[in-house]
């Protein structure tokens, strides 16, 4: 079954995980081959180092497959690759060819961590490799002078291209993510009142960490059809906007507010007892009924009725909503402008 990726972070983690696993598979072929050949030839220590890196990469790939956030393990693997590239550069490999195998290694090193962290790796590797190549150290392979310049120039050029490519990818990805998030917000938000719509609440609710004492409140503007008929739909819209604003000003930031349909609003009040939530809705009702609308010189006051219920998990939402709806109906039957919590 294909896993659905719902956020930019999940997509980026998935990309890095695939890179790590792909490198583990392909790297196993090259590292094991060159490691064994080095052991059988005159490069025993090189063979040991290559096989050690092989085992390390496989272990990291297995670990990355089973964790959600892979940035730390990506940085660790890039550090391993950094060390391997420096070792190959210093050792020279077989007749100085080790330096050329550093190119794909440092490229993967940058791709694993992205442009920001990759820039730090790039600067560190560029400086250290240049110092080692041109420093005339006895422990560094004796590259011909012309090869030193070529190796250094090729390394810097490759790293600059990779960093530039990653910055472009990152910038494009960020722009696409921002547009996607904006479209998602539009799809989840009621255009008139700017609170969540039904789809938005159903999307947000499962993401909430539920504790005990969560309360649902279903609020319905009283006689709304008559308001529309008598004063027009523009006036009705202002009533709904005002009600949404008063609700928003009085609930906690973590609470959910949604226009559930027509003149109905649904509130999910977290970490509160039913009687405290009832007092809050009564306070909102008082502020709303005290607000005076002006229509063609006429002063108009509006009211709402509400039904409430408590629940403890997203799975109980539908059952709790049904109870709140039943209590809302009873509040309407009892004369409107009433809040029923039991």
LUMLO-119487 format. One record per atom (N, C-alpha, C): residue in three letters; x, y, z. Coordinates in steps of 0.2 Angstrom, whole numbers, padded with zeros to 4 digits, always signed. Example, Ala and Ser with C-alpha at 12.3 -4.5 7.8 and 13.67 -1.06 7.14 Angstrom:
! LUMLO-119487
Ala+0066-0028+0039;Ala+0062-0022+0039;Ala+0066-0016+0039;Ser+0064-0011+0035;Ser+0068-0005+0036;Ser+0064+0000+0039;
This chain:
! LUMLO-119487
Unk+0004-0006+0000;Unk+0000+0000+0000;Unk+0004+0006+0000;Unk+0003+0011-0004;Unk+0007+0017-0005;Unk+0005+0022+0001;Unk+0010+0024+0004;Unk+0009+0029+0010;Unk+0008+0036+0007;Unk+0002+0039+0009;Unk+0001+0046+0007;Unk+0005+0051+0011;Unk+0008+0055+0007;Unk+0012+0061+0011;Unk+0008+0067+0011;Unk+0007+0070+0017;Unk+0002+0075+0018;Unk+0005+0082+0020;Unk+0012+0082+0020;Unk+0015+0088+0022;Unk+0022+0089+0019;Unk+0025+0095+0018;Unk+0031+0096+0015;Unk+0037+0092+0019;Unk+0036+0092+0026;Unk+0041+0089+0030;Unk+0041+0081+0028;Unk+0035+0078+0027;Unk+0035+0071+0026;Unk+0038+0070+0019;Unk+0036+0074+0014;Unk+0039+0073+0007;Unk+0047+0074+0008;Unk+0050+0079+0011;Unk+0057+0079+0012;Unk+0060+0073+0015;Unk+0057+0071+0021;Unk+0059+0065+0024;Unk+0059+0059+0020;Unk+0054+0058+0016;Unk+0053+0053+0011;Unk+0059+0053+0006;Unk+0060+0059+0003;Unk+0066+0060-0002;Unk+0072+0058+0001;Unk+0074+0060+0007;Unk+0080+0059+0010;Unk+0081+0051+0012;Unk+0075+0048+0014;Unk+0075+0041+0015;Unk+0077+0037+0009;Unk+0074+0039+0004;Unk+0075+0036-0003;Unk+0082+0036-0005;Unk+0085+0042-0004;Unk+0092+0043-0006;Unk+0097+0039-0001;Unk+0095+0038+0005;Unk+0100+0034+0009;Unk+0099+0027+0007;Unk+0093+0024+0006;Unk+0092+0017+0004;Unk+0095+0016-0003;Unk+0094+0021-0007;Unk+0097+0020-0014;Unk+0105+0020-0014;Unk+0108+0024-0010;Unk+0115+0024-0009;Unk+0118+0018-0006;Unk+0114+0015-0001;Unk+0115+0009+0003;Unk+0116+0003-0002;Unk+0111+0003-0007;Unk+0110-0002-0012;Unk+0116-0002-0017;Unk+0117+0004-0020;Unk+0122+0005-0025;Unk+0129+0005-0022;Unk+0129+0009-0016;Unk+0136+0009-0013;Unk+0138+0002-0010;Unk+0134-0002-0009;Unk+0136-0009-0007;Unk+0140-0012-0012;Unk+0137-0011-0018;Unk+0141-0015-0024;Unk+0148-0012-0025;Unk+0148-0005-0025;Unk+0155-0002-0026;Unk+0160-0003-0020;Unk+0157-0002-0014;Unk+0161-0002-0008;Unk+0164-0009-0007;Unk+0159-0014-0008;Unk+0161-0021-0007;Unk+0166-0023-0012;Unk+0165-0021-0018;Unk+0169-0023-0024;Unk+0176-0020-0023;Unk+0177-0014-0022;Unk+0183-0011-0021;Unk+0186-0013-0015;Unk+0182-0014-0009;Unk+0185-0016-0003;Unk+0188-0023-0004;Unk+0185-0027-0007;Unk+0188-0034-0008;Unk+0194-0034-0012;Unk+0194-0030-0018;Unk+0199-0030-0022;Unk+0205-0027-0019;Unk+0204-0022-0014;Unk+0210-0018-0011;Unk+0213-0023-0006;Unk+0209-0027-0002;Unk+0211-0032+0002;Unk+0216-0038-0001;Unk+0213-0039-0007;Unk+0217-0044-0011;Unk+0223-0042-0014;Unk+0223-0035-0015;Unk+0229-0032-0018;Unk+0234-0029-0013;Unk+0237-0023-0014;Unk+0242-0020-0010;Unk+0239-0015-0006;Unk+0233-0014-0005;Unk+0230-0009-0001;Unk+0225-0011+0004;Unk+0228-0015+0009;Unk+0225-0018+0014;Unk+0221-0013+0018;Unk+0224-0008+0021;Unk+0220-0003+0025;Unk+0215+0000+0021;Unk+0216+0002+0015;Unk+0210+0005+0011;Unk+0204+0000+0011;Unk+0206-0006+0010;Unk+0200-0011+0009;Unk+0196-0012+0016;Unk+0200-0012+0022;Unk+0197-0012+0028;Unk+0192-0006+0029;Unk+0195+0000+0027;Unk+0191+0006+0028;Unk+0185+0006+0024;Unk+0185+0004+0017;Unk+0180+0004+0013;Unk+0174-0001+0015;Unk+0176-0007+0018;Unk+0172-0012+0021;Unk+0168-0009+0027;Unk+0172-0006+0031;Unk+0169-0002+0037;Unk+0164+0003+0035;Unk+0165+0007+0030;Unk+0160+0011+0028;Unk+0154+0008+0025;Unk+0155+0002+0022;Unk+0150-0002+0019;Unk+0145-0004+0025;Unk+0148-0007+0030;Unk+0144-0009+0036;Unk+0140-0003+0039;Unk+0144+0002+0040;Unk+0141+0008+0043;Unk+0135+0011+0039;Unk+0136+0011+0032;Unk+0130+0014+0028;Unk+0124+0009+0028;Unk+0125+0003+0028;Unk+0120-0002+0028;Unk+0116-0001+0035;Unk+0120-0001+0040;Unk+0116+0000+0047;Unk+0112+0007+0047;Unk+0115+0012+0044;Unk+0111+0018+0044;Unk+0105+0018+0039;Unk+0105+0014+0034;Unk+0100+0013+0029;Unk+0094+0010+0033;Unk+0096+0004+0037;Unk+0091+0000+0040;Unk+0088+0005+0046;Unk+0092+0009+0049;Unk+0089+0014+0054;Unk+0084+0019+0051;Unk+0086+0022+0045;Unk+0082+0027+0042;Unk+0076+0024+0040;Unk+0075+0018+0038;Unk+0069+0015+0035;Unk+0064+0015+0041;Unk+0066+0015+0047;Unk+0061+0013+0053;Unk+0060+0020+0057;Unk+0062+0025+0055;Unk+0061+0032+0059;Unk+0058+0037+0054;Unk+0054+0041+0058;Unk+0050+0046+0054;Unk+0054+0052+0052;Unk+0058+0055+0056;Unk+0062+0061+0054;Unk+0069+0059+0053;Unk+0072+0060+0047;Unk+0078+0057+0045;Unk+0084+0063+0045;Unk+0082+0069+0047;Unk+0087+0074+0046;Unk+0094+0073+0050;Unk+0093+0071+0056;Unk+0099+0070+0060;Unk+0103+0064+0057;Unk+0100+0059+0055;Unk+0103+0053+0053;Unk+0106+0055+0046;Unk+0103+0059+0042;Unk+0106+0062+0036;Unk+0112+0066+0037;Unk+0112+0070+0042;Unk+0118+0074+0044;Unk+0124+0069+0046;Unk+0122+0064+0050;Unk+0127+0059+0052;Unk+0130+0055+0046;Unk+0126+0053+0042;Unk+0128+0050+0036;Unk+0133+0054+0031;Unk+0131+0061+0031;Unk+0135+0066+0027;Unk+0141+0066+0030;Unk+0142+0066+0037;Unk+0148+0067+0040;Unk+0152+0061+0039;Unk+0149+0055+0039;Unk+0153+0049+0037;Unk+0156+0049+0030;Unk+0151+0052+0025;Unk+0153+0053+0018;Unk+0159+0058+0018;Unk+0159+0063+0022;Unk+0164+0068+0022;Unk+0171+0065+0024;Unk+0170+0061+0029;Unk+0176+0057+0031;Unk+0179+0053+0026;Unk+0174+0049+0022;Unk+0177+0044+0017;Unk+0180+0048+0011;Unk+0177+0054+0009;Unk+0180+0058+0004;Unk+0187+0060+0006;Unk+0188+0063+0012;Unk+0194+0065+0014;Unk+0199+0059+0014;Unk+0197+0054+0017;Unk+0202+0048+0017;Unk+0204+0046+0010;Unk+0199+0046+0005;Unk+0201+0044-0002;Unk+0206+0049-0005;Unk+0204+0055-0003;Unk+0209+0061-0006;Unk+0216+0060-0003;Unk+0216+0059+0004;Unk+0223+0058+0007;Unk+0226+0052+0005;Unk+0223+0046+0004;Unk+0226+0040+0003;Unk+0227+0039-0005;Unk+0223+0042-0009;Unk+0225+0042-0016;Unk+0222+0036-0019;Unk+0220+0031-0015;Unk+0217+0025-0019;Unk+0222+0021-0023;Unk+0220+0019-0029;Unk+0224+0015-0033;Unk+0227+0020-0038;Unk+0234+0022-0037;Unk+0237+0026-0042;Unk+0234+0033-0042;Unk+0232+0036-0037;Unk+0229+0042-0037;Unk+0222+0043-0039;Unk+0218+0037-0040;Unk+0211+0038-0043;Unk+0206+0039-0037;Unk+0209+0038-0031;Unk+0204+0040-0026;Unk+0201+0046-0026;Unk+0205+0051-0028;Unk+0202+0058-0028;Unk+0196+0059-0033;Unk+0196+0055-0038;Unk+0190+0055-0043;Unk+0184+0052-0040;Unk+0185+0047-0035;Unk+0179+0044-0032;Unk+0176+0049-0027;Unk+0179+0054-0025;Unk+0176+0059-0020;Unk+0171+0063-0023;Unk+0171+0063-0030;Unk+0166+0068-0033;Unk+0158+0065-0032;Unk+0157+0059-0033;Unk+0150+0057-0032;Unk+0148+0057-0024;Unk+0154+0056-0020;Unk+0153+0055-0013;Unk+0151+0062-0010;Unk+0154+0067-0012;Unk+0153+0074-0009;Unk+0146+0076-0012;Unk+0144+0074-0018;Unk+0138+0076-0021;Unk+0132+0073-0017;Unk+0133+0067-0015;Unk+0128+0064-0011;Unk+0128+0067-0004;Unk+0133+0069-0002;Unk+0134+0072+0005;Unk+0130+0078+0005;Unk+0130+0082+0000;Unk+0126+0088+0000;Unk+0118+0087-0001;Unk+0117+0082-0006;Unk+0110+0080-0007;Unk+0106+0078-0001;Unk+0110+0075+0003;Unk+0107+0072+0009;Unk+0104+0077+0014;Unk+0108+0082+0015;Unk+0106+0087+0020;Unk+0103+0093+0018;Unk+0102+0095+0011;Unk+0099+0101+0009;Unk+0104+0106+0008;Unk+0102+0112+0006;Unk+0106+0118+0004;Unk+0109+0121+0010;Unk+0105+0122+0016;Unk+0108+0126+0022;Unk+0114+0122+0025;Unk+0112+0116+0027;Unk+0118+0112+0031;Unk+0123+0110+0025;Unk+0121+0109+0019;Unk+0125+0107+0014;Unk+0130+0113+0012;Unk+0129+0119+0013;Unk+0133+0124+0012;Unk+0139+0124+0017;Unk+0137+0122+0024;Unk+0143+0121+0029;Unk+0147+0116+0027;Unk+0145+0110+0024;Unk+0149+0104+0022;Unk+0153+0107+0016;Unk+0150+0110+0012;Unk+0154+0113+0006;Unk+0160+0117+0007;Unk+0159+0122+0012;Unk+0164+0126+0014;Unk+0170+0122+0017;Unk+0168+0118+0022;Unk+0172+0114+0026;Unk+0176+0109+0021;Unk+0173+0106+0017;Unk+0177+0101+0012;Unk+0181+0105+0007;Unk+0179+0110+0005;Unk+0183+0114+0000;Unk+0189+0117+0003;Unk+0189+0119+0009;Unk+0195+0122+0012;Unk+0199+0116+0014;Unk+0197+0111+0017;Unk+0201+0106+0020;Unk+0204+0102+0014;Unk+0200+0101+0009;Unk+0203+0097+0003;Unk+0209+0101+0000;Unk+0208+0108-0001;Unk+0213+0112-0004;Unk+0219+0112+0001;Unk+0218+0113+0007;Unk+0224+0113+0012;Unk+0228+0106+0011;Unk+0224+0101+0011;Unk+0228+0094+0011;Unk+0231+0093+0004;Unk+0228+0095-0002;Unk+0231+0094-0008;Unk+0238+0098-0009;Unk+0237+0105-0007;Unk+0242+0109-0009;Unk+0247+0110-0003;Unk+0246+0107+0003;Unk+0250+0108+0009;Unk+0256+0104+0009;Unk+0258+0099+0004;Unk+0264+0095+0004;Unk+0265+0091+0010;Unk+0259+0089+0013;Unk+0260+0084+0019;Unk+0263+0077+0017;Unk+0267+0074+0021;Unk+0269+0068+0019;Unk+0264+0062+0019;Unk+0259+0063+0023;Unk+0254+0058+0024;Unk+0249+0058+0018;Unk+0249+0063+0014;Unk+0244+0064+0008;Unk+0248+0061+0002;Unk+0244+0058-0002;Unk+0246+0055-0009;Unk+0249+0061-0013;Unk+0255+0059-0016;Unk+0259+0064-0020;Unk+0256+0065-0027;Unk+0250+0069-0028;Unk+0247+0070-0034;Unk+0252+0075-0038;Unk+0252+0074-0045;Unk+0256+0079-0049;Unk+0253+0086-0048;Unk+0257+0091-0049;Unk+0254+0098-0048;Unk+0248+0099-0053;Unk+0249+0097-0059;Unk+0243+0099-0063;Unk+0237+0095-0061;Unk+0238+0089-0058;Unk+0232+0086-0056;Unk+0229+0089-0050;Unk+0233+0092-0045;Unk+0231+0095-0039;Unk+0226+0101-0041;Unk+0228+0105-0046;Unk+0224+0110-0048;Unk+0217+0108-0051;Unk+0218+0103-0055;Unk+0212+0100-0058;Unk+0207+0097-0053;Unk+0210+0093-0049;Unk+0205+0090-0043;Unk+0202+0096-0039;Unk+0206+0101-0037;Unk+0203+0106-0033;Unk+0198+0110-0037;Unk+0199+0112-0043;Unk+0195+0115-0047;Unk+0188+0111-0049;Unk+0189+0105-0050;Unk+0183+0101-0051;Unk+0179+0100-0045;Unk+0182+0099-0039;Unk+0178+0099-0033;Unk+0174+0105-0031;Unk+0178+0111-0032;Unk+0174+0117-0031;Unk+0168+0118-0035;Unk+0170+0117-0042;Unk+0164+0118-0047;Unk+0158+0113-0046;Unk+0160+0107-0044;Unk+0154+0102-0043;Unk+0150+0104-0037;Unk+0154+0106-0031;Unk+0150+0108-0025;Unk+0146+0114-0026;Unk+0149+0119-0030;Unk+0145+0125-0031;Unk+0139+0124-0036;Unk+0139+0119-0041;Unk+0134+0117-0045;Unk+0128+0114-0040;Unk+0131+0109-0036;Unk+0126+0105-0032;Unk+0122+0110-0027;Unk+0126+0115-0024;Unk+0123+0119-0019;Unk+0118+0124-0023;Unk+0120+0126-0029;Unk+0115+0131-0033;Unk+0109+0127-0034;Unk+0110+0121-0037;Unk+0104+0117-0039;Unk+0100+0115-0033;Unk+0103+0114-0027;Unk+0099+0113-0021;Unk+0095+0119-0019;Unk+0098+0125-0019;Unk+0095+0131-0017;Unk+0089+0132-0022;Unk+0090+0131-0028;Unk+0084+0132-0033;Unk+0079+0127-0032;Unk+0080+0121-0030;Unk+0075+0116-0029;Unk+0072+0118-0023;Unk+0075+0120-0017;Unk+0072+0122-0011;Unk+0068+0128-0012;Unk+0070+0133-0016;Unk+0066+0139-0017;Unk+0059+0137-0020;Unk+0060+0133-0026;Unk+0054+0131-0030;Unk+0049+0127-0025;Unk+0052+0122-0021;Unk+0048+0118-0017;Unk+0045+0122-0012;Unk+0048+0127-0009;Unk+0045+0131-0004;Unk+0039+0135-0007;Unk+0040+0138-0013;Unk+0035+0142-0017;Unk+0029+0137-0018;Unk+0030+0131-0020;Unk+0025+0126-0022;Unk+0021+0125-0015;Unk+0025+0124-0010;Unk+0022+0122-0003;Unk+0017+0127-0001;Unk+0020+0134-0002;Unk+0016+0139+0001;Unk+0009+0140-0003;Unk+0010+0139-0010;Unk+0004+0139-0014;Unk-0001+0133-0012;Unk+0002+0128-0011;Unk-0002+0122-0009;Unk-0006+0123-0002;Unk-0002+0126+0003;Unk-0005+0127+0009;Unk-0010+0133+0009;Unk-0009+0138+0004;Unk-0014+0143+0003;Unk-0021+0140+0001;Unk-0020+0135-0004;Unk-0026+0132-0007;Unk-0029+0128-0002;Unk-0025+0124+0002;Unk-0028+0120+0007;Unk-0032+0124+0012;Unk-0029+0130+0014;Unk-0033+0134+0019;Unk-0040+0137+0016;Unk-0039+0138+0009;Unk-0046+0141+0006;Unk-0051+0135+0006;Unk-0048+0129+0005;Unk-0053+0123+0005;Unk-0056+0122+0011;Unk-0052+0123+0017;Unk-0054+0122+0023;Unk-0058+0127+0027;Unk-0058+0133+0024;Unk-0061+0139+0027;Unk-0067+0142+0024;Unk-0072+0144+0028;Unk-0078+0147+0026;Unk-0077+0154+0023;Unk-0078+0155+0017;Unk-0077+0161+0014;Unk-0080+0167+0017;Unk-0086+0166+0020;Unk-0089+0172+0023;Unk-0087+0174+0030;Unk-0086+0169+0034;Unk-0085+0170+0041;Unk-0077+0169+0043;Unk-0074+0166+0039;Unk-0066+0165+0040;Unk-0065+0160+0045;Unk-0070+0157+0047;Unk-0068+0151+0052;Unk-0068+0145+0048;Unk-0067+0139+0051;Unk-0067+0133+0047;Unk-0073+0131+0044;Unk-0073+0128+0039;Unk-0080+0125+0036;Unk-0080+0118+0039;Unk-0085+0114+0036;Unk-0086+0107+0039;Unk-0080+0103+0037;Unk-0078+0103+0031;Unk-0072+0099+0029;Unk-0066+0101+0033;Unk-0065+0108+0034;Unk-0059+0110+0038;Unk-0059+0107+0045;Unk-0065+0107+0048;Unk-0065+0104+0055;Unk-0064+0097+0055;Unk-0067+0093+0050;Unk-0066+0086+0050;Unk-0059+0084+0048;Unk-0055+0089+0045;Unk-0048+0088+0043;Unk-0044+0089+0050;Unk-0046+0094+0053;Unk-0042+0097+0059;Unk-0043+0092+0065;Unk-0049+0090+0066;Unk-0051+0086+0072;Unk-0046+0080+0074;Unk-0045+0076+0069;Unk-0041+0070+0070;Unk-0033+0072+0072;Unk-0031+0078+0070;Unk-0024+0080+0072;Unk-0024+0082+0079;Unk-0029+0083+0082;Unk-0029+0086+0089;Unk-0027+0081+0094;Unk-0023+0083+0099;Unk-0022+0078+0105;Unk-0027+0079+0110;Unk-0031+0073+0110;Unk-0037+0074+0115;Unk-0035+0072+0122;Unk-0038+0076+0127;Unk-0038+0075+0134;Unk-0045+0074+0136;Unk-0046+0072+0142;Unk-0052+0072+0145;Unk-0056+0079+0145;Unk-0062+0079+0146;Unk-0066+0085+0146;Unk-0066+0089+0140;Unk-0067+0086+0134;Unk-0068+0090+0128;Unk-0076+0091+0127;Unk-0078+0097+0125;Unk-0085+0098+0124;Unk-0086+0101+0117;Unk-0092+0098+0115;Unk-0094+0101+0108;Unk-0101+0105+0109;Unk-0101+0111+0106;Unk-0107+0115+0106;Unk-0109+0117+0099;Unk-0115+0116+0098;Unk-0119+0117+0092;Unk-0123+0123+0092;Unk-0121+0129+0089;Unk-0125+0135+0090;Unk-0128+0137+0083;Unk-0135+0139+0084;Unk-0139+0140+0078;Unk-0142+0147+0079;Unk-0141+0152+0075;Unk-0144+0158+0075;Unk-0152+0158+0075;Unk-0155+0161+0079;Unk-0163+0160+0080;Unk-0166+0164+0074;Unk-0171+0161+0071;Unk-0176+0164+0066;Unk-0172+0167+0061;Unk-0167+0164+0058;Unk-0162+0167+0053;Unk-0166+0167+0047;Unk-0170+0163+0045;Unk-0174+0164+0039;Unk-0178+0170+0039;Unk-0181+0171+0044;Unk-0185+0178+0045;Unk-0181+0184+0044;Unk-0175+0184+0047;Unk-0170+0189+0046;Unk-0168+0190+0039;Unk-0167+0185+0035;Unk-0165+0185+0028;Unk-0171+0188+0024;Unk-0177+0185+0026;Unk-0183+0188+0022;Unk-0185+0195+0023;Unk-0184+0197+0030;Unk-0186+0204+0031;Unk-0181+0209+0030;Unk-0174+0207+0030;Unk-0169+0212+0030;Unk-0164+0211+0024;Unk-0165+0205+0021;Unk-0160+0204+0015;Unk-0155+0200+0017;Unk-0152+0196+0012;Unk-0146+0192+0013;Unk-0140+0195+0015;Unk-0139+0201+0013;Unk-0133+0205+0016;Unk-0133+0206+0023;Unk-0139+0208+0026;Unk-0139+0208+0033;Unk-0138+0202+0036;Unk-0141+0196+0034;Unk-0140+0190+0036;Unk-0133+0188+0037;Unk-0129+0190+0031;Unk-0122+0189+0031;Unk-0118+0192+0037;Unk-0120+0198+0038;Unk-0117+0202+0044;Unk-0119+0199+0050;Unk-0124+0196+0051;Unk-0126+0193+0057;Unk-0121+0187+0058;Unk-0120+0183+0053;Unk-0116+0177+0054;Unk-0109+0179+0055;Unk-0106+0185+0052;Unk-0099+0187+0052;Unk-0099+0189+0060;Unk-0103+0193+0062;Unk-0103+0196+0069;Unk-0103+0190+0074;Unk-0107+0185+0073;Unk-0107+0179+0078;Unk-0101+0176+0078;Unk-0098+0175+0072;Unk-0092+0171+0071;Unk-0086+0175+0075;Unk-0086+0182+0074;Unk-0081+0186+0077;Unk-0081+0186+0085;Unk-0088+0186+0087;Unk-0089+0186+0095;Unk-0086+0179+0097;Unk-0088+0173+0094;Unk-0086+0167+0096;Unk-0078+0167+0096;Unk-0075+0169+0091;Unk-0068+0169+0090;Unk-0064+0173+0096;Unk-0067+0178+0098;Unk-0064+0182+0103;Unk-0065+0179+0110;Unk-0069+0174+0111;Unk-0070+0172+0117;Unk-0068+0165+0119;Unk-0066+0161+0113;Unk-0063+0154+0114;Unk-0055+0154+0115;Unk-0053+0149+0117;Unk-0045+0148+0117;Unk-0043+0147+0110;Unk-0036+0148+0109;Unk-0033+0148+0102;Unk-0033+0140+0100;Unk-0033+0136+0105;Unk-0033+0129+0103;Unk-0039+0126+0101;Unk-0045+0129+0103;Unk-0051+0127+0101;Unk-0053+0127+0094;Unk-0058+0123+0092;Unk-0060+0123+0085;Unk-0067+0127+0084;Unk-0067+0131+0079;Unk-0073+0134+0077;Unk-0075+0133+0069;Unk-0081+0131+0068;Unk-0083+0129+0061;Unk-0090+0132+0060;Unk-0091+0134+0054;Unk-0097+0135+0051;Unk-0100+0129+0049;Unk-0105+0126+0052;Unk-0107+0119+0051;Unk-0112+0118+0045;Unk-0115+0124+0044;Unk-0120+0124+0038;Unk-0124+0130+0039;Unk-0126+0133+0034;Unk-0131+0139+0035;Unk-0130+0143+0040;Unk-0134+0144+0045;Unk-0133+0148+0051;Unk-0130+0144+0057;Unk-0128+0138+0056;Unk-0125+0134+0062;Unk-0118+0135+0063;Unk-0115+0135+0069;Unk-0108+0135+0070;Unk-0107+0129+0075;Unk-0101+0126+0074;Unk-0099+0121+0079;Unk-0093+0122+0082;Unk-0093+0122+0089;Unk-0087+0123+0093;Unk-0084+0117+0096;Unk-0078+0116+0096;Unk-0075+0110+0099;Unk-0070+0114+0105;Unk-0072+0113+0111;Unk-0069+0116+0117;Unk-0065+0111+0120;Unk-0058+0112+0120;Unk-0054+0107+0123;Unk-0052+0108+0130;Unk-0051+0103+0134;Unk-0048+0104+0141;Unk-0053+0108+0145;Unk-0059+0107+0145;Unk-0064+0111+0149;Unk-0070+0106+0151;Unk-0072+0108+0157;Unk-0078+0104+0159;Unk-0084+0106+0156;Unk-0089+0102+0156;Unk-0096+0104+0153;Unk-0099+0110+0156;Unk-0099+0111+0163;Unk-0102+0117+0166;Unk-0098+0123+0164;Unk-0091+0123+0164;Unk-0087+0128+0162;Unk-0089+0130+0155;Unk-0089+0125+0150;Unk-0091+0127+0143;Unk-0097+0130+0142;Unk-0102+0127+0146;Unk-0109+0130+0146;Unk-0109+0138+0148;Unk-0105+0139+0153;Unk-0104+0146+0155;Unk-0101+0151+0150;Unk-0096+0148+0146;Unk-0093+0151+0141;Unk-0098+0153+0135;Unk-0102+0148+0133;Unk-0107+0149+0128;Unk-0112+0154+0130;Unk-0114+0153+0136;Unk-0119+0158+0139;Unk-0116+0165+0139;Unk-0110+0166+0140;Unk-0106+0173+0139;Unk-0107+0175+0132;Unk-0105+0170+0127;Unk-0105+0172+0120;Unk-0112+0174+0118;Unk-0117+0170+0121;Unk-0124+0172+0119;Unk-0126+0179+0122;Unk-0124+0180+0128;Unk-0126+0187+0130;Unk-0122+0192+0126;Unk-0116+0192+0124;Unk-0113+0197+0120;Unk-0116+0197+0113;Unk-0118+0192+0110;Unk-0121+0192+0104;Unk-0128+0195+0104;Unk-0132+0193+0109;Unk-0139+0196+0110;Unk-0139+0204+0112;Unk-0133+0206+0115;Unk-0132+0213+0117;Unk-0130+0217+0111;Unk-0127+0214+0106;Unk-0125+0218+0100;Unk-0131+0220+0096;Unk-0130+0227+0094;Unk-0136+0230+0091;Unk-0134+0231+0083;Unk-0138+0228+0079;Unk-0137+0229+0072;Unk-0141+0235+0070;Unk-0139+0239+0065;Unk-0143+0244+0062;Unk-0144+0243+0055;Unk-0151+0243+0053;Unk-0153+0242+0046;Unk-0158+0247+0044;Unk-0155+0251+0040;Unk-0160+0257+0037;Unk-0163+0261+0043;Unk-0158+0262+0048;Unk-0160+0266+0054;Unk-0164+0262+0059;Unk-0165+0256+0058;Unk-0169+0252+0063;Unk-0164+0248+0067;Unk-0164+0248+0074;Unk-0160+0244+0078;Unk-0163+0237+0079;Unk-0158+0232+0078;Unk-0160+0225+0078;Unk-0156+0221+0082;Unk-0158+0217+0087;Unk-0155+0212+0091;Unk-0156+0205+0089;Unk-0151+0201+0089;Unk-0152+0194+0087;Unk-0150+0189+0093;Unk-0152+0183+0092;Unk-0151+0178+0097;Unk-0149+0172+0094;Unk-0146+0167+0098;Unk-0145+0160+0096;Unk-0147+0155+0101;Unk-0148+0149+0099;Unk-0149+0144+0104;Unk-0143+0139+0103;Unk-0142+0135+0108;Unk-0136+0130+0108;Unk-0137+0124+0111;Unk-0135+0118+0109;Unk-0135+0112+0112;Unk-0128+0109+0113;Unk-0126+0106+0119;Unk-0119+0104+0120;Unk-0119+0097+0123;Unk-0113+0095+0122;Unk-0111+0088+0124;Unk-0104+0087+0125;Unk-0102+0082+0129;Unk-0094+0081+0130;Unk-0092+0075+0127;Unk-0086+0074+0125;Unk-0083+0068+0122;Unk-0076+0068+0124;Unk-0073+0062+0123;Unk-0066+0061+0125;Unk-0061+0059+0119;Unk-0064+0057+0113;Unk-0059+0055+0107;Unk-0063+0057+0101;Unk-0059+0057+0095;Unk-0062+0059+0089;Unk-0067+0054+0087;Unk-0066+0047+0089;Unk-0071+0042+0087;Unk-0078+0043+0090;Unk-0078+0047+0096;Unk-0085+0049+0099;Unk-0088+0055+0096;Unk-0085+0058+0091;Unk-0087+0064+0088;Unk-0095+0064+0086;Unk-0096+0059+0082;Unk-0103+0059+0079;Unk-0108+0058+0084;Unk-0107+0053+0089;Unk-0111+0052+0094;Unk-0113+0058+0098;Unk-0107+0062+0100;Unk-0108+0068+0104;Unk-0111+0073+0100;Unk-0110+0074+0093;Unk-0113+0079+0089;Unk-0121+0077+0089;Unk-0123+0071+0089;Unk-0130+0069+0089;Unk-0133+0072+0095;Unk-0130+0071+0101;Unk-0133+0073+0107;Unk-0133+0081+0107;Unk-0128+0084+0105;Unk-0129+0091+0105;Unk-0134+0094+0100;Unk-0135+0090+0095;Unk-0140+0092+0090;Unk-0147+0091+0093;Unk-0148+0086+0097;Unk-0154+0084+0100;Unk-0156+0090+0105;Unk-0151+0092+0109;Unk-0152+0097+0114;Unk-0153+0104+0111;Unk-0150+0105+0105;Unk-0151+0111+0101;Unk-0159+0111+0099;Unk-0161+0106+0097;Unk-0168+0105+0095;Unk-0173+0107+0101;Unk-0171+0104+0107;Unk-0175+0105+0113;Unk-0175+0113+0115;Unk-0169+0116+0114;Unk-0168+0123+0115;Unk-0173+0127+0111;Unk-0173+0125+0104;Unk-0178+0129+0100;Unk-0185+0128+0102;Unk-0187+0122+0103;Unk-0193+0120+0105;Unk-0195+0124+0112;Unk-0190+0125+0116;Unk-0192+0128+0123;Unk-0193+0136+0122;Unk-0192+0139+0116;Unk-0193+0146+0115;Unk-0187+0150+0112;Unk-0181+0146+0111;Unk-0175+0149+0108;Unk-0171+0154+0113;Unk-0166+0156+0111;Unk-0161+0160+0115;Unk-0160+0156+0122;Unk-0158+0150+0121;Unk-0157+0145+0127;Unk-0151+0141+0125;Unk-0147+0139+0130;Unk-0141+0135+0130;Unk-0143+0129+0134;Unk-0143+0123+0131;Unk-0144+0116+0135;Unk-0138+0112+0134;Unk-0135+0110+0140;Unk-0130+0106+0141;Unk-0131+0099+0143;Unk-0137+0098+0146;Unk-0139+0092+0149;Unk-0146+0090+0147;
